[in-house]
Amino acid sequence: MIPASELRNIIAAMNFIERHEIVEAGYDMPDGSWQHFQENPAERFLKCNDECREAIMRVIEAHTTRAE
């Protein structure tokens, strides 16, 4: 199980992701999906395809690694 502090860091990182980071991580998120991600990152993450989720996770890993 993921420790609560790590889950908190993941959720917090999702709120600071910029679109260009997802593109640079290998996924070109459509405008409507990006808008939804900005409004509710966790919900969009759950609804997006595997390629999108993998790109978002690469960005989150980069964010959380820099924070350590």
C-alpha positions in Angstrom: 0.0 0.0 0.0 1.2 3.5 -0.7 1.9 5.6 2.4 -0.5 8.5 3.0 2.3 11.1 2.6 3.3 9.6 -0.8 -0.3 9.6 -2.0 -0.7 13.2 -0.9 2.4 14.2 -2.9 1.1 12.4 -6.0 -2.3 14.2 -5.7 -0.6 17.6 -5.1 1.7 17.1 -8.0 -1.2 16.5 -10.3 -2.5 20.0 -9.5 0.7 21.6 -10.8 1.1 19.7 -14.1 1.3 21.9 -17.2 0.1 20.7 -20.6 3.5 20.9 -22.2 4.9 18.5 -19.6 2.3 15.9 -20.7 3.2 16.5 -24.3 6.9 16.2 -23.5 6.2 12.9 -21.7 4.8 11.5 -24.9 1.1 12.2 -25.0 -0.7 15.0 -26.9 -3.8 15.5 -24.7 -6.8 16.9 -26.7 -8.2 20.3 -25.7 -11.3 18.9 -24.0 -9.4 16.4 -22.0 -6.9 19.1 -20.9 -9.7 21.3 -19.8 -11.1 18.4 -17.7 -7.7 17.6 -16.3 -7.3 21.2 -15.2 -10.7 21.2 -13.5 -10.4 17.7 -11.9 -7.0 16.0 -12.4 -7.8 12.8 -10.5 -11.1 12.2 -12.3 -9.5 12.8 -15.7 -6.6 10.5 -14.8 -9.1 7.7 -14.0 -10.9 8.2 -17.3 -8.0 8.6 -19.7 -6.4 5.8 -21.7 -3.2 3.9 -20.7 -1.0 6.1 -22.9 -2.2 9.2 -21.2 -2.0 7.8 -17.7 1.6 6.7 -18.4 2.6 10.2 -19.5 0.9 11.8 -16.5 2.8 9.3 -14.2 6.1 10.2 -15.8 5.4 13.9 -15.1 4.3 13.1 -11.5 7.5 11.1 -11.0 9.6 14.1 -12.2 7.7 16.5 -9.9 8.0 14.3 -6.9 11.6 13.5 -7.5 12.5 17.2 -7.7 10.6 17.8 -4.4 12.7 15.2 -2.4 
